[in-house]
Amino acid sequence: MNADFEKHLQRQPLREPPRDWRAEMLAGARSASGSRPSTLVARLSSWFWPCPRAWAGLGVAWLVILGLNLAAGKSPSQAANAIAPCSNEALLELKQQQLMLAKLISPPEMVEAEPPKPADPRHSELGRTLIVV
């Protein structure tokens, strides 16, 4: 059955599509291939295009930061070593603050409760007599 249909289609002559259809299809294909960025610059510009001023400002800020770091002439490890050591008074104050914080954070001490005292026997007997009467 499918073989008969295929043979019928093979016997049909090919027809050219209308000229205006062909022109529309080719124009659509050209515009689709032209809208896709092919180079790295085109891809980056399409990504940055929504806010070019914001990206430019961010780039300038990074350049200023880089320039200030280079002007300082110190690496991060040198800058860490340049910090002056703390005085003994400051270290003592820091230690006291740490102890105070540890006291505030620590859970309260649990105090064991005393076991309940036995009831006075006179009171328990009084209760029985009232119930019996």
Residue pairs with C-beta under 8 A, 6 or more apart in sequence:
17 25
37 43
37 45
37 46
48 55
72 79
74 82
86 94
